[in-house]
Amino acid sequence: MKIFNHRIQQAPWRIRRQKAGAVLLAIVGASMIAALYLSVSSRSTLVAREIQTLERHISLGNQENANLKTELAGLLSHEAISGRSDALDFQLATVGETHYILVPGYDGRQPITLATNADQSINTLSLSAKYSQSLFDWFESQVQRGGFR
């Protein structure tokens, strides 16, 4: 029996090789997981940086837009327009200098009515007596009829 066990028992160099292989396999697996983690981490960092850059561009665009609106408001102010008109020797037109042109078929601006016909809105909003009765009115009518059925 002792001889049989000795023959089944592996050589010591094979056991060391198996242990070294298991350690190397663990190291390779851990390095692969670390590389995957670093890859995902670097991609997410790059995307976050790109988002920050785009947000900065949006902010700068909004700032420039606000500056242009302020400049436009200054150019369209009464003082600026009157100053430019004085520099160009513009004068206010008198009633005699004003000419109106009649355009055939043009009736002018028509008034806009936003309200609907009052009679139609009253008729459409009226509800049946069933739906406008309060709880106390319903209870009183039930009592007068002679009870609940």
Backbone as CSV, one residue per row, in Angstrom:
resi,resn,N_x,N_y,N_z,CA_x,CA_y,CA_z,C_x,C_y,C_z
1,MET,0.811,-1.168,0.000,0.000,0.000,0.000,0.870,1.254,0.000
2,LYS,1.964,1.200,0.731,2.885,2.304,0.814,3.526,2.585,-0.540
3,ILE,3.805,1.576,-1.278,4.402,1.722,-2.599,3.380,2.332,-3.552
4,PHE,2.129,1.932,-3.417,1.066,2.451,-4.266,0.858,3.951,-4.028
5,ASN,0.879,4.356,-2.752,0.744,5.784,-2.425,1.928,6.576,-2.959
6,HIS,3.052,6.035,-2.909,4.237,6.712,-3.391,4.159,6.922,-4.904
7,ARG,3.628,5.966,-5.620,3.520,6.102,-7.060,2.460,7.143,-7.440
8,ILE,1.345,7.248,-6.677,0.280,8.215,-6.981,0.739,9.616,-6.642
9,GLN,1.548,9.732,-5.643,2.012,11.043,-5.224,2.830,11.680,-6.345
10,GLN,2.518,13.009,-6.608,3.190,13.686,-7.712,4.576,14.139,-7.300
11,ALA,5.332,14.417,-8.302,6.685,14.891,-8.045,6.618,16.301,-7.457
12,PRO,7.587,16.655,-6.606,7.563,17.974,-5.956,7.665,19.125,-6.951
13,TRP,8.355,18.971,-8.031,8.481,20.055,-8.985,7.144,20.342,-9.681
14,ARG,6.289,19.289,-9.826,4.965,19.500,-10.425,4.070,20.303,-9.472
15,ILE,4.139,20.021,-8.208,3.329,20.751,-7.224,3.743,22.213,-7.203
16,ARG,5.062,22.480,-7.236,5.538,23.873,-7.249,5.110,24.579,-8.527
17,ARG,5.139,23.859,-9.644,4.716,24.453,-10.909,3.226,24.791,-10.870
18,GLN,2.393,23.917,-10.301,0.965,24.182,-10.192,0.689,25.380,-9.296
19,LYS,1.417,25.494,-8.187,1.244,26.641,-7.286,1.673,27.934,-7.967
20,ALA,2.814,27.858,-8.674,3.295,29.049,-9.385,2.309,29.446,-10.485
21,GLY,1.756,28.461,-11.194,0.750,28.739,-12.236,-0.499,29.377,-11.652
22,ALA,-0.947,28.898,-10.489,-2.130,29.479,-9.852,-1.859,30.922,-9.428
23,VAL,-0.657,31.173,-8.898,-0.308,32.537,-8.498,-0.224,33.437,-9.720
24,LEU,0.416,32.952,-10.794,0.504,33.742,-12.023,-0.875,33.997,-12.629
25,LEU,-1.747,32.988,-12.582,-3.103,33.158,-13.085,-3.844,34.226,-12.271
26,ALA,-3.675,34.216,-10.968,-4.307,35.226,-10.118,-3.751,36.614,-10.430
27,ILE,-2.437,36.703,-10.653,-1.825,37.993,-10.973,-2.312,38.505,-12.323
28,VAL,-2.384,37.614,-13.318,-2.867,38.005,-14.647,-4.329,38.445,-14.568
29,GLY,-5.150,37.701,-13.827,-6.566,38.071,-13.679,-6.727,39.417,-12.985
30,ALA,-5.956,39.626,-11.911,-6.031,40.904,-11.203,-5.557,42.047,-12.084
31,SER,-4.508,41.811,-12.883,-4.021,42.871,-13.769,-5.025,43.169,-14.877
32,MET,-5.741,42.140,-15.362,-6.768,42.374,-16.381,-7.927,43.193,-15.809
33,ILE,-8.331,42.875,-14.592,-9.404,43.636,-13.945,-8.958,45.076,-13.703
34,ALA,-7.704,45.255,-13.273,-7.183,46.600,-13.046,-7.115,47.382,-14.351
35,ALA,-6.692,46.727,-15.434,-6.620,47.399,-16.732,-8.020,47.794,-17.209
36,LEU,-8.996,46.913,-17.024,-10.376,47.238,-17.396,-10.886,48.416,-16.580
37,TYR,-10.620,48.417,-15.273,-11.035,49.515,-14.404,-10.388,50.826,-14.844
38,LEU,-9.102,50.790,-15.150,-8.412,51.998,-15.591,-8.959,52.493,-16.927
39,SER,-9.273,51.575,-17.819,-9.823,51.959,-19.118,-11.169,52.655,-18.956
40,VAL,-12.056,52.059,-18.161,-13.376,52.660,-17.942,-13.237,53.987,-17.218
41,SER,-12.346,54.034,-16.242,-12.136,55.264,-15.481,-11.599,56.379,-16.375
42,SER,-10.665,56.061,-17.244,-10.107,57.088,-18.128,-11.139,57.566,-19.140
43,ARG,-11.965,56.661,-19.662,-13.024,57.063,-20.597,-14.029,57.981,-19.919
44,SER,-14.425,57.625,-18.704,-15.404,58.470,-18.005,-14.796,59.829,-17.664
45,THR,-13.526,59.863,-17.354,-12.861,61.143,-17.083,-12.800,61.995,-18.340
46,LEU,-12.492,61.377,-19.477,-12.446,62.124,-20.735,-13.826,62.663,-21.109
47,VAL,-14.860,61.862,-20.914,-16.218,62.314,-21.224,-16.624,63.449,-20.290
48,ALA,-16.285,63.335,-19.014,-16.612,64.403,-18.064,-15.883,65.687,-18.436
49,ARG,-14.661,65.572,-18.852,-13.899,66.759,-19.261,-14.505,67.386,-20.508
50,GLU,-14.944,66.561,-21.446,-15.582,67.080,-22.652,-16.896,67.783,-22.308
51,ILE,-17.649,67.232,-21.362,-18.894,67.863,-20.922,-18.595,69.221,-20.287
52,GLN,-17.558,69.286,-19.468,-17.176,70.561,-18.856,-16.790,71.585,-19.921
53,THR,-16.070,71.137,-20.944,-15.665,72.043,-22.015,-16.893,72.562,-22.766
54,LEU,-17.842,71.667,-23.069,-19.053,72.088,-23.771,-19.892,73.031,-22.911
55,GLU,-19.970,72.774,-21.613,-20.703,73.669,-20.725,-20.039,75.037,-20.663
56,ARG,-18.729,75.048,-20.711,-18.003,76.323,-20.717,-18.292,77.092,-21.999
57,HIS,-18.325,76.392,-23.142,-18.650,77.049,-24.413,-20.071,77.603,-24.381
58,ILE,-20.991,76.853,-23.799,-22.376,77.326,-23.690,-22.437,78.566,-22.813
59,SER,-21.715,78.533,-21.710,-21.692,79.685,-20.811,-21.101,80.911,-21.495
60,LEU,-20.017,80.717,-22.235,-19.414,81.839,-22.959,-20.354,82.364,-24.033
61,GLY,-21.070,81.474,-24.719,-22.052,81.897,-25.722,-23.192,82.694,-25.099
62,ASN,-23.666,82.242,-23.942,-24.722,82.977,-23.249,-24.238,84.351,-22.797
63,GLN,-22.997,84.396,-22.335,-22.408,85.668,-21.912,-22.286,86.630,-23.095
64,GLU,-21.811,86.120,-24.222,-21.674,86.957,-25.419,-23.039,87.422,-25.905
65,ASN,-24.036,86.540,-25.833,-25.386,86.902,-26.239,-25.931,88.021,-25.360
66,ALA,-25.711,87.922,-24.052,-26.161,88.971,-23.134,-25.441,90.288,-23.416
67,ASN,-24.153,90.219,-23.719,-23.402,91.441,-24.047,-23.939,92.089,-25.321
68,LEU,-24.251,91.279,-26.324,-24.793,91.813,-27.574,-26.182,92.414,-27.369
69,LYS,-27.000,91.790,-26.516,-28.321,92.352,-26.219,-28.187,93.703,-25.512
70,THR,-27.219,93.812,-24.599,-26.989,95.076,-23.909,-26.521,96.145,-24.888
71,GLU,-25.628,95.764,-25.788,-25.142,96.707,-26.795,-26.274,97.148,-27.719
72,LEU,-27.133,96.213,-28.115,-28.268,96.544,-28.972,-29.242,97.479,-28.260
73,ALA,-29.479,97.229,-26.976,-30.361,98.104,-26.211,-29.781,99.515,-26.139
74,GLY,-28.475,99.618,-25.994,-27.835,100.938,-25.985,-27.958,101.640,-27.325
75,LEU,-27.805,100.876,-28.422,-27.903,101.469,-29.754,-29.330,101.875,-30.095
76,LEU,-30.303,101.176,-29.544,-31.697,101.483,-29.845,-32.336,102.419,-28.823
77,SER,-31.562,102.919,-27.877,-32.116,103.835,-26.892,-32.475,105.161,-27.560
78,HIS,-33.365,105.903,-26.926,-33.834,107.177,-27.492,-32.687,108.172,-27.655
79,GLU,-31.815,108.229,-26.662,-30.708,109.176,-26.723,-29.771,108.869,-27.883
80,ALA,-29.459,107.571,-28.081,-28.533,107.206,-29.160,-29.155,107.461,-30.525
81,ILE,-30.430,107.140,-30.676,-31.088,107.344,-31.975,-31.219,108.836,-32.271
82,SER,-31.598,109.624,-31.259,-31.722,111.072,-31.496,-30.355,111.688,-31.792
83,GLY,-29.309,111.198,-31.162,-27.964,111.694,-31.453,-27.542,111.386,-32.878
84,ARG,-27.817,110.185,-33.341,-27.470,109.821,-34.716,-28.322,110.589,-35.722
85,SER,-29.596,110.808,-35.388,-30.451,111.553,-36.315,-30.036,113.021,-36.382
86,ASP,-29.585,113.596,-35.265,-29.078,114.972,-35.287,-27.799,115.061,-36.107
87,ALA,-26.947,114.042,-36.007,-25.691,114.048,-36.767,-25.960,113.948,-38.267
88,LEU,-27.055,113.293,-38.644,-27.399,113.160,-40.064,-28.360,114.260,-40.528
89,ASP,-28.641,115.231,-39.671,-29.541,116.363,-39.954,-30.961,115.899,-40.266
90,PHE,-31.439,114.894,-39.587,-32.832,114.488,-39.734,-33.698,115.452,-38.943
91,GLN,-34.924,115.673,-39.427,-35.876,116.523,-38.736,-37.194,115.780,-38.631
92,LEU,-37.996,116.162,-37.644,-39.314,115.547,-37.507,-40.196,115.991,-38.661
93,ALA,-40.987,115.075,-39.183,-41.882,115.392,-40.289,-43.109,116.115,-39.747
94,THR,-43.539,117.130,-40.476,-44.749,117.848,-40.090,-45.945,117.176,-40.735
95,VAL,-47.132,117.647,-40.357,-48.362,117.070,-40.913,-48.435,117.310,-42.414
96,GLY,-47.955,118.446,-42.854,-47.995,118.753,-44.287,-47.015,117.905,-45.085
97,GLU,-45.957,117.439,-44.460,-44.963,116.624,-45.167,-45.297,115.131,-45.153
98,THR,-46.309,114.761,-44.414,-46.676,113.361,-44.300,-47.673,113.009,-45.388
99,HIS,-47.418,111.945,-46.114,-48.303,111.499,-47.195,-48.747,110.069,-46.893
100,TYR,-50.023,109.829,-47.079,-50.576,108.491,-46.874,-50.917,107.903,-48.240
101,ILE,-50.664,106.642,-48.404,-50.936,105.960,-49.659,-52.090,104.990,-49.425
102,LEU,-53.108,105.088,-50.242,-54.232,104.174,-50.156,-53.940,102.948,-51.012
103,VAL,-54.101,101.803,-50.429,-53.856,100.552,-51.136,-55.217,99.904,-51.391
104,PRO,-55.558,99.668,-52.641,-56.870,99.074,-52.927,-56.946,97.642,-52.389
105,GLY,-58.066,97.319,-51.749,-58.278,95.976,-51.217,-57.763,95.780,-49.811
106,TYR,-57.045,96.748,-49.264,-56.533,96.632,-47.894,-57.478,97.370,-46.968
107,ASP,-58.052,96.658,-46.042,-59.037,97.234,-45.134,-58.419,97.712,-43.831
108,GLY,-57.156,97.620,-43.691,-56.502,98.013,-42.454,-56.463,96.843,-41.482
109,ARG,-55.985,97.101,-40.318,-55.896,96.055,-39.300,-57.275,95.781,-38.738
110,GLN,-57.616,94.521,-38.688,-58.889,94.118,-38.119,-58.691,93.839,-36.635
111,PRO,-59.664,94.212,-35.804,-59.513,93.930,-34.369,-59.591,92.432,-34.105
112,ILE,-58.848,92.013,-33.119,-58.823,90.604,-32.747,-59.710,90.430,-31.529
113,THR,-60.679,89.543,-31.631,-61.547,89.266,-30.490,-61.150,87.925,-29.901
114,LEU,-60.757,87.953,-28.671,-60.341,86.730,-28.001,-61.482,86.074,-27.250
115,ALA,-62.518,86.855,-26.933,-63.657,86.298,-26.202,-64.608,85.636,-27.179
116,THR,-65.250,84.580,-26.736,-66.251,83.912,-27.564,-67.594,84.575,-27.329
117,ASN,-68.553,84.162,-28.067,-69.893,84.707,-27.916,-70.404,84.392,-26.512
118,ALA,-70.907,85.400,-25.804,-71.325,85.220,-24.418,-72.489,84.241,-24.302
119,ASP,-73.414,84.253,-25.259,-74.567,83.350,-25.194,-74.145,81.895,-25.333
120,GLN,-73.195,81.634,-26.196,-72.730,80.261,-26.380,-72.011,79.751,-25.143
121,SER,-71.194,80.585,-24.523,-70.437,80.117,-23.364,-71.345,79.853,-22.176
122,ILE,-72.448,80.615,-22.042,-73.378,80.380,-20.938,-74.113,79.064,-21.141
123,ASN,-74.531,78.799,-22.363,-75.263,77.568,-22.636,-74.397,76.331,-22.482
124,THR,-73.153,76.422,-22.860,-72.294,75.245,-22.773,-71.828,74.980,-21.350
125,LEU,-71.851,76.004,-20.508,-71.368,75.813,-19.147,-72.467,75.395,-18.180
126,SER,-73.706,75.452,-18.606,-74.777,75.079,-17.684,-74.774,73.568,-17.505
127,LEU,-74.984,73.153,-16.259,-74.960,71.739,-15.919,-76.358,71.275,-15.577
128,SER,-76.539,70.011,-15.660,-77.798,69.428,-15.254,-77.966,69.601,-13.752
129,ALA,-79.235,69.592,-13.288,-79.508,69.769,-11.863,-78.908,68.630,-11.048
130,LYS,-78.807,67.462,-11.659,-78.219,66.314,-10.952,-76.786,66.589,-10.517
131,TYR,-76.046,67.280,-11.375,-74.625,67.483,-11.116,-74.329,68.761,-10.344
132,SER,-75.318,69.631,-10.189,-75.080,70.868,-9.459,-75.727,70.859,-8.078
133,GLN,-76.313,69.760,-7.681,-76.996,69.655,-6.396,-75.983,69.358,-5.290
134,SER,-76.124,70.062,-4.164,-75.220,69.811,-3.050,-75.668,68.578,-2.277
135,LEU,-74.859,68.131,-1.368,-75.160,66.950,-0.573,-76.370,67.195,0.315
136,PHE,-76.448,68.402,0.882,-77.585,68.721,1.751,-78.881,68.777,0.953
137,ASP,-78.837,69.352,-0.281,-80.040,69.385,-1.129,-80.473,67.972,-1.497
138,TRP,-79.537,67.133,-1.824,-79.869,65.746,-2.172,-80.481,65.026,-0.982
139,PHE,-79.896,65.232,0.205,-80.413,64.586,1.411,-81.823,65.079,1.701
140,GLU,-82.082,66.383,1.531,-83.411,66.942,1.774,-84.433,66.369,0.795
141,SER,-84.053,66.225,-0.461,-84.990,65.649,-1.443,-85.257,64.186,-1.145
142,GLN,-84.280,63.472,-0.651,-84.490,62.056,-0.293,-85.447,61.948,0.889
143,VAL,-85.332,62.836,1.863,-86.198,62.824,3.030,-87.628,63.172,2.627
144,GLN,-87.783,64.145,1.728,-89.123,64.555,1.298,-89.810,63.464,0.492
145,ARG,-89.070,62.683,-0.243,-89.647,61.597,-1.043,-90.111,60.431,-0.183
146,GLY,-89.674,60.380,1.000,-90.141,59.314,1.862,-89.076,58.295,2.207
147,GLY,-87.866,58.675,2.149,-86.832,57.763,2.600,-85.894,57.327,1.484
148,PHE,-84.940,56.545,1.907,-83.927,56.043,0.982,-84.353,54.706,0.423
149,ARG,-84.140,54.489,-0.799,-84.522,53.215,-1.399,-83.309,52.463,-1.851
